[in-house]
Amino acid sequence: MTPVTCMAGRKLALFGLGGSGIATALALKAGGADVLAFDDNPKSIEKAQAAGLTTADLRDADWSSFSALVLAPGVPLTHPAPHWTVGLAQAAGVEIIGDVELFCRERSATAPDAPFVAITGTNGKSTTTALVAHILRKAGFDVQMGGNIGTAILSLEPPARDRIHVVEMSSFQIDLTPSLAPTVGLLLNITPDHLDRHGTIENYAAIKERLVAAAGTAAVGIDDAPSRAIAERLAAAGRNLLVLSEDMLPRDGYHFEGTRIFATLGTSTRKVADLKGIGSLRGAHNAQNAAAAIAVAEALGLEAEEIEAGLRTFPGLQHRMEEIGQLGDVIFVNDSKATNADSTEKALLSFERIFWILGGKEKAGGIEPLRALFTKIDKAYLIGEATDAFAATLGDEVPFMRCGTLDNAVSAAAEDARASGAEEPVVLLSPACASYDQYPNFEVRGDHFRQLVRALPGVQMRG
């Protein structure tokens, strides 16, 4: 835990008592703050009370006594309409902040030189965060990883000069962190997302920009227009900037060609890594993630040998392009985290002979955006609510089987892949759907896939 000592003696309102909300309230309490917490869900309030927290309906509170409202990132700040607590705080002139802001203030007050890496982007931020943390740990550093990737930031150990915090941040979290100034700030990419919470792509991009605006070193992907504009503004302001691209670079930074990653400094370009043979970093999207991770590692002073060792031993992110086992020549890949077509596209681009398990609770647009990749599919195995819709989209272009459940799909796909005679057939769970029709979340779906693969006779599991 990171006790928030910089708020000692102050009274704060806190709304949102999920996992990170309770962790935040406990960290504030441990640091000497007086916290009054609330949630719209009575069960969440009961959990908070069981944890020893003071709760009360904030509609009845004296807002003039609060120094700040600490808001959970999942609670609307602006769109589609501000939460009622936001209106009360604004009417009373009370600032609204989040848990990462509390961490930033504690770091500033107690360990301003503590290394702090903040990572964001519409796509790839979880894999890149995990990869950065792995490279640093492999090199022998004390690394604390958290934020949007899973562990609440205030549940991590406190900032210290010899400890590196690697934190994934969503746009919701950035919006609640006005003093964000990481040692290294990484912005991977920006594509339309969460517009129901930010109103427009311009608002969304402006929030993402805050992560790199005050960073000691800013690393920014420039392969989309909003991110490229951000990089140009940082360069014009004289910031310490590295750019990331699939193409040769107009300024200092990193680019990749196939599996090879290059660094450019001035007029000099050098190869820094080759991802060939690293199963956990297959595909162009992972080459971009690796280039970004290398940029962070070199900015923190790591040597090429240390970075290479980290890349070669990276196990991958659970449920994201995760090679979990092999049966003869057949590889089983758990990509349960791919809950929309855009995410599944990255997986389909990474393999050639695919026995594709897909379906669940359909997202807008379905799998129509993936039509150009149907030639890679030997056969599809449909599960869940989306079965009829996906069958209609596949039509006569892709052979498919209506399997209903994941159990049936794994059994059929494994048998067909083994019989295919392909050099490296892949049974790929990449559903392009939410899981909620059959599973509580994508993690449970992915874990079930792993269990089913493990039960296949003769399979060799990895990890």
N, C-alpha and C positions, 0 to 999 in steps of 0.2 A: 504493500500500500504506500501511496504518497500522501502523508498528512498535509493538508493545505494550511500551513501555519501563517501564510500571508493574509488570511482572512480571520485570524484569531480575534475574538472579542466582537465580531460583527454579526448582525442578524441577517440571515438570508432566507428568501423563499426559494423552494425547489419544487418544480413540477415535472412529473414523469418518473415513475418508480418501477421501471423495468430493471434489468440487470445493471446497466451502467448508471441509472439513476440512484439506486440503492448504494452502489459502490461510491458514487460521488458524495452522497450525503454522509456516509461513514467516514470518508476521507476528510470532509469539512469538519465533522464532529471531532475526529482525532486531532485536527489541527487547532481546535479551540473555538470554532465558530458555533453560533446558535442557529440551528437549521429547523425551519418549519416546512414540512414536506406534504405533498398532496398528489393525487392522481384521480382520473375519472373512473378508474376501475377499482371497485371495492376490494377485490382479491389482492391487487398490488399494494393497497394501503395496509391490508392485514400482514403481508410479507414484511413491509417496512416496519410496522409496529413490532413484529416478532424479532426483527433485527435490532430493536432498541431505539428506533428513531421516533421523533415527535411528529405527529401528523395532525392536520386540521384543515378544514375547508378554507382555501385561500380567498374565497369570495367574502368571507367574514373577517379577514385579517386587516390589521392596521398597516397599510402599505407605506405609510410615512416612516415606519420603523425599519424598513428593509434597506440594506445596502445594495442588493442586487437580486434579480430573479435568475436562478440557474435553471435553464430549460433543457429538457431532453431533446436530442437532435431530431427525433421522429415527430415532434410536435410542431404544427405549422407556425412559422414566424410571420410570413407575409401572404402566401397564397395557399390554397384558394381563398382563404380568409384567415386572419390572425386568430390564434387560440384566445379564449377569453382571458387567460392570465396575461397575455401580451398586452391586451388593452388596458388591464388594470395597472400593469407596470408602467406603461407609457403615460397614463394619466397621472401617475404619481411621480414621474420623472426618475424612475428606477431603471438602471441599466439592465440589459438582458444578455446573458452570457451562457456558455456551455462548459462542459468538463475539460475540454482541451484548453480553453482560455484560463481556467484555474491552474492547470499544469504549467502553462506558459508564465503565468504570474509567479508561481512558486519557483520555477526555474530562474526567473529574473531576480527574485529576491534572495535565493539561497545558493544557486550554482549557475551564474550567467554564462560560464564557459563550458557547461556540460553539452556535449555533442547531441544534436537533435535533428533527425531527418524526418521530414514530412512529405508524404507522397499522395498525389491525387491524380485523377483522370477518369474519363467515362468508362474506359475499358482497360483491363490489365493491371489495375493498381494492387489487387490482392496478391497476384503472382509476383509482381515486382517487389512488393513489400517483403514477402516471404523470402525471396531470393536475396535481397539486400541483407536481411537479418542473417540468413544462412552463411553468406560469404563472410560477413563480419565475425560471426561466431567461430567459423572454421579457422579464421585468422587469429583467434584467441581473445577476442574482445568480449567484455561483459555487455550483452545486448538485451534490451527490453523491447519487445515487439507488441504492439496493440493498437488501440483505436478502433477504426471501423472493421478491421480484420477479425476481431473477436474479443480480446481482452480489453476491458475498459481502461483507459489510460491512467486513471487514478488508482487502479488496482495493481499497477506496475510499481517496481521499486523506485525510490525518489531519484531525481536527476543528480548526477555527480560528474566531476571532471573526467573520471576514468570509466564512465558508463555511457553507452550510446543508446538513445531511444530512437526506434524506427517505428513511425506511426503512420498508418493509413488513415486518410481523412476523406469523408464524403463532403459533398457540397453543403449538406445540412450542418455538418460540424464546422466547416470553414466559416459559414455565415454567423456562427456564434462565437468566433474567435478573433476579436478585433486587434489584438496585439501579437498576432502570429508572425514570428520572425525566426524560422528555423536556421540551423547551420547550413543545411542543404535542403532546398525545396525542389521537388520534382513534379512537373506537370506533364503527364504522358500524352494526353489527347483530349479533345472535346468534340462530342457529337450530341445531338439533341437527346436529352434525358431529364427526367424529373421536372418537366415543364409545368406540371400541375402544381408543383411547389415553388417554382421560381418565375412563372408567368411567361417569360420569353427566353430564347436562346441567348440573347444579349445579356439578360440578367444572370443567367446560369454561368456564362463565360466570365462575367465580371466577378462573380463570387470565386470561381476557380482561380482567377488571376491573383487574388489576395494571398494565396499560399506561396507564390513565388515573388511577390512584389517587394518584400522586405527580407528575403533570404540572403544569407551570406554568399552562397553560390546558388544560382537558379539554373536548373536543367529543364528544358522545355522541348517537347516534340513539336515539329513544325510541318507535319504532313496533313494538317487540316487548317482551314482558314482562320478560325478563332484563335487557335494556339499560335499560329504564325504571327498574327497581329500582336498578340501578347509579347512574343519574343522580340518583335521589332520595337515595341514600346520600352521594353527593358534595355535593349541595346542603345536606344536613343537616350535613355536616362543614365547611361554609363554603368549599369549594373554588371556584376561578375556573372556572365552568361555562358552556358553551354547549350548547344542545340542538338536535337536528336532527329534522325531522318532515315528513311530507306534509301535516299539518294545522296550523292556527293554533296558536301556541305558548303554553304556560302560563308560560314564563319566557324570559329572553334566549336568542336563538339564530336559527336559519334554517329557513324552510319553503318549499315550492314549490307552485305552482298551475299545472298544465300545464307550459309551458316557462318560466314566470316564477319567479324566486327572490327571496324577501323576507328581510330581516333585521329582527328585533325587538329593541329595547333599551328596557326599561322600558315605557312606554305608547306609544312611537313605533315605527311600522313603515314601512320604505322598500323599494322595489324595488332590488335590487342587480344583477340580470342577467336577460337573456332569451335562452334557448337556441334560439329559433326559427331554423331554417335551418342549424344546426350539425349536419351529418350524423354526426359522430363522437360526438355526445352525444344521440342519439335515445332516447326512451322515458323512462318514469317512473323506472326504476332509475338512469339516467344523470343525471336531474335531481337525484336524491338524492346521487349521487356528486359532482355539480358544487356543490351546496349545501355539502357537507362540505369540498370543496376551497376554496371561497370563505371558509368559516369559518377555515380554516387560514391562508389568504393574508391576511385582514384581521387576524387575531391577530398576524401577523408585520409588520403595518404597511403593507401594500400599498394603493395607492389604487384607486378603482373603475376608472379608465381602464386601469391596468396589468392588472387582473384580467380585464377585458373583452377586452383584446388577447390574453391567454393563452387564454381560452375559445375565441375565434374562430379561432385558429390551431392548436388541439389536433388532432393527426393521428389520435388514437385509439390504443388498445392493439392491437398486432398480434394477429390471430387472435380478437379479441373485438369483435363488431359492427363489423368493419372494412370500410368500403366501398372495394373495391379496383378497380372498373372499371365502365364503362357501355357498353352497346351499344344505340344508339337510346334508347328510353325504359326499357330494362331495366337495373336496378342489380344488381351482383353483390356480395354481402356474405359475408365470411369470418368465421364465428363458430365456428371449429374448436375453440376453447377450451371451448365448451359441451359438456362431457362427461357431463352428467346432465340430467334433465328440468327441474330447477329453473333451471339456467342457460339452457336453450333457451326456457323460458317467457318470459324477459325479451326475447329476440329476437322471438318470435312476437307479443308484445304491441306491438312497435314498428312493425309493418308491416301492410298490409291485404290485398294481393294477392300471395301467397307461393307460389313454386315451391320446395318444401322438399326439400333433400338431407339424408338422415339415415341413421343406422345405424353399425355397428361392433361393438364388444364391449359387450353390453348390461349396464346397471346394474340393480340391484334396483328393481322397480316399473316398469321400461320407460318407455313414453310414455303410459301410462294417465292420469297426472296432468294431461296436456295436452289431454284430450278436449274440454274446454270451448272450446278455441281452434281446433278443427278447422275451424270455419266460415271461418277466415282462409286456409285452404290451398286453392289452386286444384288443385294436384297434388303428390304426394310421390314421391320417387325414392329407392329403398331400396338400400343397399349393405351389404356385410359380413355378419358372423355373425347379426346381429339381424334380417335380412330377413324370415324366416318369422314371428317373434314380432311384429314391427311390422306386417306385413301383416295378421295376425290382429286386431290392435288397431284398425287403420284400417278394416278391414272394408269395408262399403258406404258409410261416411260420407265417405271421402276417396278420390278416384281416385289410384291409385298404379301405379308401374312398378318391377319388379324389375330393377335395373341391375347389381348385382354389384359393379362397380368405380366409382370416382369419375370416371374418364374417360367412361364411358357416361352417368353421371348428369349431368355438366356439359353434355355435348353435347345430351342430350334436354331438359333443363330450359331451356337457352338457346333452343332452337328453339320450345318450347311457350310460353315467356314472350313471345317476340317476336310470336308468332301470336295472343296472347290479346286484344290490343286494349285492355288495361288501361292506365290513366293512368300508373302507376308500378309496373310489375311488378318483383318482387324475386326473384332466384335466391339462395336463402339456404342456405349450408352451415352447419347448426347440428345436429350429429349426435346429441345427447342420448346419446352413447355414448363409451366409451374407444376409443382408436385401435388397440389392440395386436393386433387380428386382422389388420390390413393395414399398419400403420405403427408405427414405434418410439415415436412420441409425437404429441401433437396439433399441435405445431409443424410437423413434417414433413408431416402431412396438410394443414394449412393452406397450406403452401408449394406443395404439389402442386396444390391448388385454384387458387392464384394463377397457376401456370404454365399450367394448362389454360384458364383464362379469357384469359390473355394471348395464347394461340394462336388464339382465335376471330377470324375475319376481321372487321375493322372495329371491334374493341373499343378503347375509350379507357381506358387504365389510369390510376389515380390514385397519386400518391406515387412 
